[in-house]
C-alpha cells in the first residue's frame, strides 16, 4: 500500500531539458565570450565585428528583458497586472545614479564635491538621503532594499485590502505617477527634470572605456541569465504552483487552506527587486537617469513586452522585450512618427489573434506540423 501511494506522487520535473540547457549554455557563450571578442578584438571593418552602438543597444534591451521577466512573474504567473513597475526600475537606476554622481568628485563644471545641480541650486551640503551614496557596497544593498521595501509596504496594504484586477492596476499607475511628480521637484535632491548624467567613473575606473563598457555588458547578460534560471526554478517549485493556482482561482486556493496574501506579497517584492537591479545596470550603460523613466507609458510598455512574447512563458517575456525594443530602435530612426501607431497595432493584433503571444503562435504551428507538443 505504501509503495503504491508513493508511486502516485509525481516526481519533480527537471529545471530544464537537456536541449534547453544546451540553448542556455550557448547563450552564455554568445553573450559572455563571443560578443566581447567581436567588439574588442575583431577589426571594425570585418563582417563579424560588433559595433559599440550594437553593444549598447543589446545591453539596454537585456535590462528591459529582466523587467519583462519580473512582469511575467507577477502578471503571467500570478495574474496581477501592474502598471507601475517603471517606478521600481527607476528607483534602482536612481540609487546607482547617486553613486555615479558622487564618483565625479571635483571633475564637474563647478569643481565642487557636490553634484553640479546642487551647486547650481546653491545647496551647501548633501541631503540626508545621499549619506551612503559614496559607498559602492551600500549602493548595491540599497538597489535591492529601496524598491523591495517600497514594494513590500505598498503590497502589504494593497493585498491586505484585497485590491485586485483593474483597481490594483490603477493604483500602481497612480503610485508611479505621484513618484514621477515628486522626482521632478528640485528640492527633493534628485536633479529635477534633468536627473543625473555626465557620469565619469565607477569604482574609480573610467566609465567610458571599451573595457568598462564590455564589463557592464557581461554583467547585464549574467544578471539576465541568472534571473531566468531563478524564475524558472521559482515557477516550477511548490511556491510557483500556488502562484498559478492563485491566478486561475484565488477563492479555491483560500478554500484549500492557503492564504494568498503572503504568496502575492512575496512575488510582488521579488518582481520589484528584479526591476531595481535592471535599472541599476541600465544607468551606467545609457549614461542618464531622469523622472521620465517613471512615466506610466514605460510601465505599460513592460506589459506589452510580456503580452507580445507570451504570458506565463519566461522565454516569451525575453523574446517580447527584444522584439518590441528592436522594432522601436529601428522605427524611431526610420519612421519616428509611426512608432506609437505600430506599438498600439501590435498590442491589439497580438491580443486578438495571438492571445498566447508570439511564442504561443510558434508552439501552435509546431503542434500543427507535428514537430512537438510544446515549445
N, C-alpha and C positions, 0 to 999 in steps of 0.2 A: 504493500500500500504506500509506504514511504517513497519507494523508488518510483512508482507511478506518479505520485504527486510531484516529485522533483522533476520528472520528465515534462510536466505541463508548464513549468516555469521557463519562459523564453530566455535564452542566453543573451547577454548584452552584445549588441552589434558592434563591429569594429569601427573605430573612429572614421577611417576611410578605406576604401577598397585598394588593392594593390595598384590598379590603374590610376586611381585618384592620387595616391601617394607619388606615383611617377610624374603626374602632371604638376603636383605641388613642388617636388624637388626640381623639376625643370624650370618652374617659375623662380625658385630660389637662385638657381644658376644664372638664369637670364638677367634678373634684376640686380643681383649682388655681385656677379662676376662679369658677364658679357657686356652689360651696359657701361660699367666703368672702363672696360678695355676699349669699347667702341668710341667712347667720348674722350678719354685721356691719351690713349696710345695710338689709335688709328688716325692716319693723316686726314685733315679736313676735306681734301679733295677725293678721298676714297669713297666708294659706294657704300661701304659698311660703317662709315663714320656717323656718329650720333651727335647732332649739334647741341650746343648749350641751351638753345631755345627748346629743343625737344626734351632734353633732360628736365628743365624747369617745368615744362608743361606736364610731363608724366608724373613728376614729383608732386605737383599740385593736385592732379587728379587722384593720385593714390591717397592723399589726405582726405579728399572727398569720398573715396571708396571706404575708408574707415568709418566716416559718418554714415554712409549707406548701410554698412553692416550694423551699426548701432541702431539706425532707424528700423532695420529689418527685425532686429531682436524685439523691439518694443511694439512695432506695428504688425509685421508679418507673423511673428510667433506668439504674440500676446494679445493682439487685437486692439492696441491703444494707439490711436493716431495722434502724434504730437506735431504741432505746428510751431514749436518753439525751440527745436534743437539747435538752431543757429545761435542761440544765446550761449549754450554750453561750449560750442565751438569757439565763439568769440572770447569767452572768458579764459579758456586755455591759451588762446592767442595773446590776450592782454597780459596774462601773467608772464609769458615768455617775452613779450614786448617790453615790459617794465625792466626785466633783467638786461635785455639788449640795450635799452636806453641808458642804463647805469654803466654798461661796458664802454659807452662812448667816452666817458670821462671828460677831460678838458679839451677834447678834439672837436667839440661843437662850435657853432658860429660865434658864441659868446665866451668861449674859453672858460666855462664855469663847470663845477662839479654837478650842478643842477642841469636837468634836461633843458634844451633851448626854449621850449614853450613855457616852462616855469619862469625862466629869466625874463622872457618877453612879457609875462603877466605880472612881473615884479614880485615873485614869490621869493622869500628869503631862506626857507628851509623845506625839506621834503615833507609831505603829508604823512600821517602815521601809517597809512596802508602801503607805503613804499619802504617800510623799515627793513624788510628781509629781501628786498629786490636785488641787492648786490651779491647774494649768495646763490650759487648755482644749485646746491643741494636743496636749499629751502624752496627755490623755484620749482624744481622737479616735484617736490612734495605738494606745493600749492597748486600745480597744474592738475593734480588729482583731487585735492581737497576742496578747492573753490567750487568747481562745477558739481562735485559729488555732494558737498554739504548743502548747497542751494537746492539741488535736485531732491535730496533727502527731506529737507524741511518742506518744500513745496509739495512733493509727492505724498508725504505723510498726511498733511491736511486735506489734500485733494482726494486721496484714496480712502481716507477715513470717512470722508463725507460721501463716499460712493458716487463721486462725479465721474461720469463716463460718456462715451460717444462724442457727439458733436460739441457738447458742453465742455468736455475736457479739452478738445482741440481749440476751442475759442479762448479758454483761459490761459492755455500755454502761449497762444499767439499774443494775448494781451500782456502777459508777463514779459515776453521778448520785446514787444513794442515799448513798454514802460522802461525797460532797461536801456534800450537804444536812446530814448529821450534823455535819460539820466546821464549816459556817457557823452552825449552831445554837449553837455554843460561844462564850461571851462573850469568852474570852481570844484568839480569833482576830482580834478588832478589826473585825468586820463587823456589829455591832449585835445579835448573838444572834438570838433568835426574833422580835424586833420589827423587825429590819432597819433600813432608812433611810426616813425620812419627814419631813414638815414642811418641804419644800423651799420656798425663798423667792425665789431669783434664779437666773438663768442668764446668763452673760456680763455680770453686773452689772445686768441688767434684771429687773424683777418677773416671776415666772413665772405668776402667776395672772390676768394681764390678758387681755382678749379678743384683743388683737392678738398677744400671745405664744402663746396657745393656738392661734390660727389659723395662725401661723407654723410651729409644731410639726406641725400637721395637714398643711400643704402639704409640709413636708419629708418627712413619712412617706409621703404619696402619691407624691412624686417618687422616693423610695427604692424603693417597691413597683414603680412603673412601670419604673424603671431595672433593678431586679433581674429583672423579667420579660423585658425586652429582652435583657439579658445571658444569662439562662438559655436563652432561645430561640436566641440565636446559638451558645451553647455546645453544645446538644444537636444542632444541625444541622451542626456542624463535624466534621472527622475525629475529633477527640477524643471528641465525643459519640457518634459511630457506634461507636467502640471500646468506650465505656461500655455501650452497648446490647448489643454482642456479648458482653461480659463477663457481663451479666445473663442472656443467653439460653444461652450455652455457654462458660463460662470456660476449660474444658480445650481447646476448639478454638482459642480465642484464643492460648493458650500454644503450641499446635502450629503456629500460623501465624507464630510468631516474635515475638509481643508479650508483654511481661511485664506481667501485670495489676496488680502492686503499685503502680507509680508512678501509674497512672491512678486506681486506687481511693483512694490516699492523697491525690492532688490534689483530687479531687471531694469527698472527706471534709472536707478543710480548708476548701475553698470553702463548703461547706454550713454548717460550724460558724461561719465568719466572717459569713455572711448572718444566722444566728440571733443572733450577738452584736450586729450592727447593729440588728436588730429589737428586741432587749432594751434597747439604749441609747435608742431612740426611744420605747419603751413607758414607761419610768420617769418622765420629766418630764410625760407626759400623764396617767398614772394617779396619780402622786404618792406611790408607795411601792414598795419592793423588799424582799423578805424571803426566807428559805430555802424557803418553800413553793413558790416558782416552780421549784425544782429537784425537786419531787415527781415520782415515776415516773408518776403519773396524768397530769400535764401533758404529759410526753413521749409517752405513749400516745395522748393526745388529738390530738397532731400527726399521728400515723399515721392516726387516724380521719378527720381532715380530708381527707387525701390519698385515702384509700380511698373516702370518700363522693363526693368530686368526680370522681375518676378518676385512677388511677395512669398515669404516663407521659403526662400531659396537663397542661401548665403552667396553662392556663386552668382546668382541672378542679380543681387544687390551690387556686387562689384562690377559686373558687366554693364548694368544700367548706369552706374556712375561714369564709366569710361565712355559709353555710347553717347550719353547726353552731353557730357562736358567736351568730348571730342567734337561733336557736332556744333556745340556752342563756340568753341575756339575757331572753327572753320567759318561758321556763318557770320560771327560778329566781325570778321575781317572782310569776307567776300560780299555779304549782304546783311549788314547790321540792322537795317530797318525791318527785316523779315524774321529775325531770331525769335522774338516773343510769339509771333504767329505760329512759327514752326513748333515751338515748345508746347503751346496750347493744343495745336492739332495733334501732336504726338501723344500727349496725355489722353485726349479724347479718343483717338484711334485705338490706343492700347486698351483703354477701359472698355470700349465697345467690342473690339474684335480679338484682343489678346488679353483676356482677364487674368491669365496666369503669367503675363509678361512675355518678353522675347524668349527667355529660356523655356517657359511653358510651351510656347509655339514650336520651338525646336524639338521638345520632348514629344509633342503630339505628332509631328512629322515623322520622327524616328519610329514611333509606335505604328503609324500607318504603313511605313515602309518595312516594318518587321525587323528594325535594327536594334530594338531593345525596348523594354517597358518603361525605363526611367533613365533620364539623362544624368 
